[in-house]
Amino acid sequence: MRAMILAAGRGERLRPLTDTLPKPLISVGGRPLISYHLQHLAESGIQEVVINCAWLAPLLMETLGDGGRYGVKIHYSVEAQALETGGGIKQALPLLGNEPFLVINGDIFVDKLPQLPVLKDNCLAHLWLVDNPLHHPQGDFVLKEDFLVAEEGAKLTFSGMGIYHPQLFAGIDETRFALGPLLRQKIADGLVSAEYWPAYWCDVGTVTRLQALERRLTDSVNV
């Protein structure tokens, strides 16, 4: 399986840190945030990783190089202008191959990756959901018997980790589009499986949450 890390965003909520540094290169625990993903992917046996980039793309590519130091081979999908999540994945499809692939948001932090399942028959996506954080109490999706459903109920938050089949993007003409509406369409068709992910997860979207993660990592080292 190949993997893609979404790393093209401007990181507005992390300014001024991201004025001169791509968000994935923000330091956490003395390392670039994206380096944790690359390490986890290598440990999971994934060798081919696609990273999309737009804001300060040359700096990101120069810093990460070909991925050899992390035990993976990195391919870059450069966007002249950030294409949003859906558009970024669609542009990168030629680099991701014909089989289902893993996608991870570049601005989350996890201690480890979940077990990577095989997509269920006829499913086009599999998502991991987490408990609703304080900054997103309403959640995103309703999980029912291993599938996401288009009905009312208690919602969990999308972790930013998912497995997608290339056919999920078939027939889409737009070059710049969000992933959410596409997923909701396929959820209504019963084509998206999911599971609850109980392990540590952090959306590193603001300076405050970045600082909280830094304290957690520091505390774990000092234990």
C-alpha positions as CSV (number, residue, x, y, z in Angstrom):
1,M,0.0,0.0,0.0
2,R,1.1,3.5,-0.8
3,A,0.4,6.5,1.4
4,M,-0.2,10.3,0.9
5,I,0.4,13.0,3.5
6,L,-1.6,16.2,2.9
7,A,0.8,19.1,3.3
8,A,-0.2,21.8,0.9
9,G,-2.2,24.1,3.3
10,R,-1.1,27.6,4.2
11,G,-1.6,27.0,8.0
12,E,-3.3,30.4,8.6
13,R,-4.2,29.5,12.3
14,L,-0.5,28.7,13.0
15,R,0.7,32.1,11.9
16,P,3.2,33.7,12.4
17,L,5.1,30.3,12.6
18,T,3.9,29.4,9.1
19,D,4.8,32.7,7.6
20,T,8.3,31.4,6.9
21,L,7.9,27.7,7.4
22,P,5.5,25.1,5.8
23,K,3.1,23.8,8.4
24,P,4.5,20.2,8.2
25,L,7.9,21.5,9.2
26,I,6.8,23.1,12.4
27,S,8.9,21.7,15.2
28,V,7.3,19.4,17.8
29,G,9.5,17.6,20.3
30,G,12.6,18.9,18.4
31,R,11.5,17.3,15.1
32,P,9.4,18.4,12.2
33,L,5.8,17.4,12.7
34,I,5.7,15.5,9.4
35,S,8.7,13.4,10.4
36,Y,6.5,11.5,12.9
37,H,4.2,10.4,10.0
38,L,7.1,9.3,7.9
39,Q,8.5,7.3,10.8
40,H,5.1,5.6,11.5
41,L,4.6,4.8,7.8
42,A,8.0,3.2,7.5
43,E,7.3,1.2,10.7
44,S,4.0,0.0,9.1
45,G,5.9,-1.3,6.1
46,I,4.8,1.5,3.7
47,Q,7.7,2.4,1.4
48,E,6.2,4.8,-1.1
49,V,4.9,8.1,0.2
50,V,3.3,11.0,-1.8
51,I,3.4,14.5,-0.3
52,N,1.4,17.3,-1.8
53,C,2.8,20.8,-1.3
54,A,2.0,24.4,-2.3
55,W,3.0,27.0,0.3
56,L,6.8,27.2,0.5
57,A,7.0,23.9,-1.5
58,P,10.7,24.2,-2.3
59,L,11.6,24.5,1.3
60,L,9.5,21.4,2.2
61,M,11.1,19.4,-0.6
62,E,14.6,20.5,0.2
63,T,14.2,19.6,3.9
64,L,12.7,16.2,3.4
65,G,14.6,15.2,0.3
66,D,13.9,11.8,-1.2
67,G,12.8,10.3,2.2
68,G,15.8,8.0,2.5
69,R,16.6,9.2,6.1
70,Y,13.1,8.1,7.1
71,G,13.2,4.8,5.4
72,V,10.7,5.7,2.7
73,K,10.7,7.0,-0.9
74,I,9.0,10.4,-1.2
75,H,7.2,11.6,-4.3
76,Y,6.0,15.2,-4.5
77,S,2.8,16.4,-6.0
78,V,3.4,20.2,-6.4
79,E,0.3,22.4,-6.6
80,A,0.7,25.9,-8.0
81,Q,-2.2,26.9,-5.7
82,A,-3.5,24.6,-3.0
83,L,-6.3,22.4,-4.4
84,E,-8.0,21.6,-1.2
85,T,-8.1,18.0,0.2
86,G,-10.1,16.4,-2.6
87,G,-8.3,18.2,-5.4
88,G,-4.9,17.5,-3.9
89,I,-5.6,13.8,-3.8
90,K,-7.1,13.7,-7.3
91,Q,-4.0,15.4,-8.8
92,A,-1.7,12.9,-7.0
93,L,-3.6,9.8,-8.2
94,P,-1.0,9.0,-10.9
95,L,1.6,8.7,-8.2
96,L,-0.6,6.6,-5.9
97,G,-1.3,3.7,-8.3
98,N,-4.4,1.7,-8.9
99,E,-4.9,0.1,-5.5
100,P,-6.4,1.6,-2.3
101,F,-4.0,4.0,-0.5
102,L,-3.7,5.6,2.9
103,V,-4.1,9.4,3.3
104,I,-3.1,11.3,6.5
105,N,-3.6,14.9,7.2
106,G,-0.2,16.6,7.7
107,D,-1.4,18.6,10.7
108,I,-2.4,15.8,13.0
109,F,-0.3,13.9,15.5
110,V,-0.7,10.3,16.6
111,D,1.6,8.1,18.7
112,K,1.1,5.3,16.1
113,L,-0.9,4.4,13.0
114,P,-3.9,2.1,13.2
115,Q,-3.9,-1.3,11.7
116,L,-4.5,-0.9,8.0
117,P,-7.5,-3.0,6.9
118,V,-8.4,-4.2,3.4
119,L,-11.4,-2.2,2.1
120,K,-14.7,-4.0,2.4
121,D,-16.3,-5.3,-0.8
122,N,-17.8,-2.4,-2.8
123,C,-16.5,0.2,-0.4
124,L,-14.6,3.2,-1.8
125,A,-13.3,4.5,1.6
126,H,-12.5,3.6,5.2
127,L,-12.2,6.3,7.8
128,W,-11.0,6.4,11.4
129,L,-13.0,8.4,13.8
130,V,-12.0,9.8,17.2
131,D,-13.7,11.3,20.3
132,N,-14.9,14.8,19.7
133,P,-12.2,17.3,20.9
134,L,-13.1,20.5,22.8
135,H,-12.7,22.6,19.7
136,H,-15.0,20.4,17.6
137,P,-17.8,19.1,20.0
138,Q,-20.4,18.5,17.2
139,G,-18.4,15.8,15.5
140,D,-18.5,14.9,11.8
141,F,-20.0,11.5,11.1
142,V,-22.4,8.9,12.5
143,L,-20.9,5.4,12.9
144,K,-23.2,2.4,12.8
145,E,-22.1,-1.2,12.6
146,D,-18.7,-0.4,10.9
147,F,-20.3,1.9,8.4
148,L,-20.9,5.7,8.2
149,V,-24.5,6.5,7.8
150,A,-26.4,9.5,6.6
151,E,-28.8,9.8,9.5
152,E,-29.1,11.7,12.7
153,G,-27.3,10.4,15.8
154,A,-24.3,10.9,18.0
155,K,-21.3,12.0,15.8
156,L,-17.6,11.3,16.1
157,T,-14.8,13.4,14.6
158,F,-13.0,12.4,11.5
159,S,-9.4,11.8,12.4
160,G,-7.9,12.9,9.1
161,M,-6.8,9.3,8.4
162,G,-8.5,7.2,5.8
163,I,-8.0,4.6,3.1
164,Y,-9.4,5.5,-0.3
165,H,-9.9,3.6,-3.6
166,P,-8.9,5.6,-6.7
167,Q,-12.4,5.0,-8.0
168,L,-13.7,7.3,-5.3
169,F,-12.6,10.2,-7.5
170,A,-13.9,8.8,-10.8
171,G,-16.0,11.1,-12.9
172,I,-14.9,14.3,-11.1
173,D,-14.0,17.1,-13.5
174,E,-13.1,19.7,-10.9
175,T,-9.5,20.3,-10.1
176,R,-10.0,22.1,-6.8
177,F,-12.6,20.7,-4.4
178,A,-13.1,19.6,-0.8
179,L,-13.2,15.9,0.2
180,G,-16.0,16.2,2.7
181,P,-18.9,16.6,0.2
182,L,-17.6,13.7,-1.9
183,L,-17.4,11.5,1.2
184,R,-20.9,12.5,2.3
185,Q,-22.3,11.5,-1.1
186,K,-20.7,8.1,-0.9
187,I,-21.8,7.7,2.7
188,A,-25.4,8.2,1.5
189,D,-24.7,5.4,-1.0
190,G,-23.4,3.0,1.7
191,L,-19.9,3.0,0.3
192,V,-17.9,4.2,3.3
193,S,-16.8,2.0,6.2
194,A,-15.2,3.3,9.4
195,E,-14.0,2.4,12.8
196,Y,-13.5,4.2,16.2
197,W,-9.8,5.0,16.9
198,P,-9.2,5.1,20.7
199,A,-5.5,6.0,20.7
200,Y,-4.0,9.4,21.3
201,W,-4.8,11.9,18.5
202,C,-4.2,15.7,18.3
203,D,-5.3,18.2,15.6
204,V,-2.2,20.5,15.6
205,G,-4.2,23.4,14.1
206,T,-3.4,26.3,16.4
207,V,-0.5,27.6,18.4
208,T,-2.3,26.7,21.6
209,R,-2.8,23.0,20.6
210,L,0.8,22.9,19.3
211,Q,2.0,24.1,22.7
212,A,-0.2,21.5,24.5
213,L,1.3,18.7,22.3
214,E,4.8,20.0,23.0
215,R,4.2,19.8,26.8
216,R,2.8,16.3,26.4
217,L,5.9,15.1,24.5
218,T,8.2,16.8,27.1
219,D,6.4,15.2,30.0
220,S,6.6,11.8,28.4
221,V,10.4,12.1,28.0
222,N,10.8,13.2,31.6
223,V,8.8,10.4,33.1
